[in-house]
Amino acid sequence: MRKETAEEKRQRLLGLAKASLSDVYSGSEHSIAQAIASYNELEKTRNLVHEKLEEWYGIFFPELKLSNQLTYARFVAEFGADKKAAAADDLAKLLGTAADAVSRQAAQSIGREPTAEEFEQLRALAQLEVSIADTQAMLDKYLDSSTKKLMPNITYLIDYKVAAELLGRAGSLGKLATMPSGTVQLLGAEKALFKHIKFGTKPPKYGTLFKLQQVGGAGRRERGRIARIYATKIAIAARADAITKNFIADKLKEQIDKAISMQREHPPRPDCPGTAPVGGNGWKSRPQRQGNQHGFRPNRPRRYNRR
């Protein structure tokens, strides 16, 4: 039997590596991870663009205050050249019931009208924001369909964008399925965790799961426990999505609701040491006496008399 040369061995190993990479990227997991990363970066970019647009157009129409950023950008692109000459019907199509108030503000505005050159720059900035929003809408639609198809159990429990971000943080669905619930709970809080390990700061209680309305909207003392409840069930759902392919999310959802209801019926006590109840259900911090476990003060260092 002829011995394999070094070049043949190199070519064989190179072919195996290429085949392995093809298998890794054959699914939609990495596309979902890149899509959610792009969505988040576009969200940051759109906020920055809107901030500059609002500051710039505030020179010409400082009274304009709209809660929807996209509506503000469209107003600048369509009526920014001459705000007082905007037709009532066109304003109503864009602003709805707020059209009359904006029309009165435009008539009494202290700002001047931009020049043609200034408006061209403003319109380009507004159209950029609208274009970014349209791209985000396309990414959102793709994430909605692909994430629910890949992870039906997880997306049944939590929002599909949060599920996609967990997938991106883990690297793949297989890696997410092998993670314990404590690791799932802290995905997205790696910096805070390393800071805790290195400098001894308070340990993080949640990461990406804070984006869930049930976690972020809960009380400060309840968020950690609710995040723990969700992380436990998400870890089970990930194993079902990656391995068994069975749909068990309905049972997991019932368990989550039951655990959260019990959590609200029996809220946790303050985690601050040395606290005591003071009137009603309130808690007031009391400084803890320094000493050993029996309450005695520690021995002071012996002082020697100077001669």
C-alpha positions as CSV (number, residue, x, y, z in Angstrom):
1,M,0.0,0.0,0.0
2,R,1.4,3.3,-1.1
3,K,2.1,5.8,1.7
4,E,0.2,9.1,1.5
5,T,2.4,12.1,0.6
6,A,2.4,15.3,2.6
7,E,0.7,17.2,-0.2
8,E,-2.0,14.5,-0.6
9,K,-2.6,14.6,3.1
10,R,-2.9,18.4,3.0
11,Q,-5.4,18.3,0.2
12,R,-7.5,15.6,1.9
13,L,-7.7,17.5,5.2
14,L,-8.5,20.7,3.3
15,G,-11.4,18.9,1.6
16,L,-12.7,17.6,4.9
17,A,-12.5,21.2,6.4
18,K,-14.5,22.6,3.4
19,A,-17.1,19.8,3.7
20,S,-17.4,20.5,7.4
21,L,-17.9,24.3,6.8
22,S,-20.6,23.5,4.2
23,D,-22.5,21.4,6.7
24,V,-22.3,24.1,9.3
25,Y,-23.6,26.8,7.0
26,S,-26.2,24.6,5.3
27,G,-29.0,25.7,7.7
28,S,-30.6,29.0,8.3
29,E,-29.2,29.5,11.8
30,H,-26.3,31.8,10.8
31,S,-28.5,33.8,8.4
32,I,-30.9,34.5,11.3
33,A,-28.0,35.5,13.5
34,Q,-26.7,37.9,10.9
35,A,-30.2,39.3,10.3
36,I,-30.9,40.1,13.9
37,A,-27.4,41.7,14.2
38,S,-28.1,43.8,11.2
39,Y,-31.5,44.8,12.5
40,N,-30.1,46.0,15.8
41,E,-27.3,48.0,14.1
42,L,-29.8,49.6,11.8
43,E,-31.9,50.5,14.8
44,K,-29.0,52.3,16.3
45,T,-28.2,54.1,13.0
46,R,-31.8,55.1,12.5
47,N,-31.9,56.7,16.0
48,L,-28.8,58.6,15.3
49,V,-30.0,59.8,11.9
50,H,-33.4,60.9,13.4
51,E,-31.6,62.8,16.2
52,K,-29.6,64.8,13.8
53,L,-32.6,65.4,11.5
54,E,-34.7,66.6,14.5
55,E,-32.0,68.9,15.6
56,W,-31.5,70.4,12.1
57,Y,-35.1,70.8,11.2
58,G,-35.8,72.2,14.6
59,I,-34.2,75.4,13.4
60,F,-37.0,75.8,10.9
61,F,-39.9,74.3,12.8
62,P,-39.1,74.1,16.5
63,E,-42.7,73.6,17.5
64,L,-43.1,70.3,15.7
65,K,-43.2,67.4,18.1
66,L,-44.3,64.0,16.8
67,S,-44.1,60.8,18.8
68,N,-43.5,58.7,15.7
69,Q,-40.0,59.1,14.3
70,L,-40.9,57.8,10.9
71,T,-43.8,60.2,10.6
72,Y,-41.5,63.1,11.5
73,A,-39.1,62.1,8.7
74,R,-41.8,61.8,6.2
75,F,-43.2,65.2,7.2
76,V,-39.8,66.7,6.6
77,A,-39.4,65.0,3.2
78,E,-42.9,66.0,2.0
79,F,-43.6,69.4,3.6
80,G,-40.3,70.6,4.9
81,A,-39.7,73.1,2.0
82,D,-42.7,75.2,2.9
83,K,-44.5,74.0,6.0
84,K,-47.2,76.8,5.9
85,A,-48.2,75.9,2.3
86,A,-49.0,72.2,3.1
87,A,-52.5,71.2,2.1
88,A,-54.9,70.0,4.8
89,D,-55.8,66.8,3.0
90,D,-52.2,65.8,2.5
91,L,-51.4,66.6,6.2
92,A,-54.5,64.5,7.2
93,K,-53.2,61.5,5.2
94,L,-49.8,61.6,7.0
95,L,-50.7,62.8,10.5
96,G,-54.3,61.8,10.9
97,T,-56.1,63.6,13.8
98,A,-52.9,65.6,14.6
99,A,-53.0,67.4,11.3
100,D,-55.1,70.4,12.5
101,A,-52.7,71.0,15.5
102,V,-49.6,70.8,13.3
103,S,-51.2,73.1,10.8
104,R,-51.8,75.7,13.5
105,Q,-48.3,75.3,14.8
106,A,-46.9,75.8,11.2
107,A,-48.9,79.0,10.8
108,Q,-47.6,80.5,14.1
109,S,-44.1,79.1,13.9
110,I,-41.2,81.3,14.7
111,G,-38.9,79.4,12.4
112,R,-38.0,80.5,8.9
113,E,-38.4,78.4,5.7
114,P,-35.2,76.6,4.6
115,T,-33.5,77.6,1.4
116,A,-33.6,75.2,-1.6
117,E,-30.0,74.0,-0.9
118,E,-30.8,73.5,2.8
119,F,-34.0,71.6,2.0
120,E,-32.2,69.2,-0.4
121,Q,-29.9,68.2,2.5
122,L,-32.8,67.8,4.9
123,R,-34.8,65.8,2.5
124,A,-31.8,63.5,1.8
125,L,-31.4,62.9,5.5
126,A,-35.2,62.2,6.0
127,Q,-35.3,59.8,3.0
128,L,-32.3,58.0,4.5
129,E,-34.2,57.4,7.7
130,V,-37.3,56.2,5.8
131,S,-35.1,53.9,3.7
132,I,-33.5,52.4,6.9
133,A,-37.0,51.9,8.3
134,D,-38.1,50.1,5.2
135,T,-35.0,47.8,5.3
136,Q,-35.8,47.1,9.0
137,A,-39.4,46.1,8.1
138,M,-38.0,43.6,5.5
139,L,-35.6,42.1,8.0
140,D,-38.4,41.9,10.6
141,K,-40.6,40.0,8.2
142,Y,-37.8,37.6,7.4
143,L,-37.0,37.1,11.1
144,D,-40.7,36.4,11.9
145,S,-41.0,33.6,9.3
146,S,-37.6,32.0,9.6
147,T,-37.2,32.1,13.4
148,K,-40.6,30.6,13.9
149,K,-39.8,27.8,11.4
150,L,-36.5,27.0,13.0
151,M,-37.4,27.4,16.7
152,P,-41.2,26.8,17.0
153,N,-41.0,26.0,20.7
154,I,-38.8,29.0,21.7
155,T,-40.8,31.5,19.6
156,Y,-44.0,30.3,21.2
157,L,-42.6,31.3,24.6
158,I,-40.9,34.6,23.8
159,D,-40.8,37.2,21.1
160,Y,-39.1,36.0,17.9
161,K,-36.6,38.8,17.8
162,V,-35.5,38.0,21.4
163,A,-35.3,34.3,20.3
164,A,-33.1,35.3,17.3
165,E,-30.8,37.3,19.5
166,L,-30.4,34.4,21.9
167,L,-29.6,32.2,18.9
168,G,-27.0,34.7,17.7
169,R,-25.4,35.0,21.1
170,A,-25.2,31.2,21.4
171,G,-23.8,30.7,17.9
172,S,-26.1,28.0,16.8
173,L,-29.3,26.1,17.9
174,G,-27.2,23.1,18.8
175,K,-25.0,25.2,21.2
176,L,-28.1,26.8,22.7
177,A,-29.6,23.4,23.3
178,T,-26.6,22.2,25.3
179,M,-26.4,25.3,27.5
180,P,-27.7,25.2,31.1
181,S,-30.5,27.5,32.1
182,G,-28.1,29.7,34.0
183,T,-26.0,30.4,30.9
184,V,-29.2,31.1,28.8
185,Q,-30.2,33.6,31.5
186,L,-27.0,35.6,31.2
187,L,-26.6,35.6,27.4
188,G,-26.1,39.2,26.4
189,A,-24.6,40.1,29.8
190,E,-21.1,38.9,29.2
191,K,-19.5,42.3,29.9
192,A,-21.2,42.6,33.3
193,L,-20.3,39.0,34.2
194,F,-16.6,39.5,33.4
195,K,-16.7,42.8,35.4
196,H,-18.2,40.9,38.3
197,I,-15.5,38.2,38.1
198,K,-12.6,40.7,37.7
199,F,-13.7,43.6,40.0
200,G,-16.2,42.0,42.3
201,T,-19.2,44.1,41.2
202,K,-22.8,42.8,41.6
203,P,-23.5,39.8,39.4
204,P,-25.9,40.2,36.5
205,K,-29.3,38.6,36.8
206,Y,-30.4,38.8,33.1
207,G,-29.1,39.8,29.7
208,T,-31.0,39.6,26.5
209,L,-34.1,38.4,28.4
210,F,-34.5,41.9,29.8
211,K,-36.0,42.8,26.4
212,L,-39.0,40.6,27.3
213,Q,-41.9,42.7,28.5
214,Q,-42.5,40.2,31.3
215,V,-39.0,40.8,32.6
216,G,-38.3,44.4,31.8
217,G,-41.8,45.5,33.0
218,A,-41.6,43.7,36.3
219,G,-40.5,45.2,39.6
220,R,-36.8,45.6,40.3
221,R,-36.8,42.7,42.8
222,E,-38.8,40.4,40.6
223,R,-36.9,40.7,37.3
224,G,-34.2,38.2,38.3
225,R,-36.6,35.5,39.3
226,I,-38.8,35.9,36.3
227,A,-35.8,35.8,34.0
228,R,-34.7,32.6,35.7
229,I,-38.2,31.1,35.1
230,Y,-38.0,31.9,31.4
231,A,-34.4,30.7,31.0
232,T,-35.3,27.4,32.5
233,K,-38.1,26.8,30.1
234,I,-36.2,28.2,27.1
235,A,-33.4,25.7,27.7
236,I,-35.9,22.9,27.6
237,A,-37.6,24.3,24.5
238,A,-34.2,24.6,22.8
239,R,-33.5,20.9,23.3
240,A,-36.9,20.1,21.8
241,D,-36.3,22.3,18.8
242,A,-32.8,21.0,18.2
243,I,-33.1,17.3,19.0
244,T,-36.6,15.8,19.5
245,K,-38.5,18.2,17.2
246,N,-41.5,17.8,19.4
247,F,-43.8,20.7,20.1
248,I,-44.0,21.1,23.9
249,A,-44.2,24.8,24.2
250,D,-47.9,24.9,25.2
251,K,-47.1,22.9,28.4
252,L,-44.0,25.0,29.1
253,K,-46.1,28.2,28.7
254,E,-48.6,27.0,31.2
255,Q,-45.8,26.3,33.6
256,I,-44.3,29.7,33.1
257,D,-47.6,31.4,33.8
258,K,-48.2,29.4,36.9
259,A,-44.7,30.1,38.2
260,I,-45.0,33.9,37.5
261,S,-48.4,34.0,39.3
262,M,-46.9,32.3,42.3
263,Q,-44.0,34.7,42.2
264,R,-46.4,37.7,42.3
265,E,-48.4,36.1,45.1
266,H,-45.3,35.6,47.2
267,P,-42.9,38.4,46.3
268,P,-39.2,38.0,47.4
269,R,-37.9,39.7,50.5
270,P,-35.4,42.5,50.0
271,D,-32.0,41.0,49.2
272,C,-30.2,43.7,51.2
273,P,-28.7,42.4,54.5
274,G,-29.9,43.9,57.7
275,T,-33.4,44.9,56.5
276,A,-36.5,44.8,58.7
277,P,-40.2,45.4,58.0
278,V,-41.4,48.9,58.9
279,G,-45.2,49.5,58.7
280,G,-47.4,47.8,56.2
281,N,-45.6,46.0,53.4
282,G,-42.7,48.4,53.1
283,W,-39.2,47.6,53.9
284,K,-36.6,50.0,55.2
285,S,-32.9,49.4,55.3
286,R,-31.2,49.2,58.7
287,P,-27.4,49.3,58.9
288,Q,-26.1,45.9,59.9
289,R,-24.2,45.7,63.1
290,Q,-20.6,44.8,62.6
291,G,-19.5,41.6,64.3
292,N,-19.5,37.9,64.1
293,Q,-22.4,35.5,63.7
294,H,-23.4,35.8,67.4
295,G,-23.6,39.6,67.2
296,F,-20.4,40.4,69.2
297,R,-18.0,42.9,68.0
298,P,-14.7,41.5,66.6
299,N,-11.6,41.7,68.8
300,R,-9.8,44.9,68.3
301,P,-6.1,44.8,67.5
302,R,-3.9,44.9,70.7
303,R,-2.2,48.2,71.3
304,Y,1.2,48.2,72.9
305,N,2.3,51.0,75.3
306,R,5.0,53.1,73.9
307,R,8.1,53.4,76.1
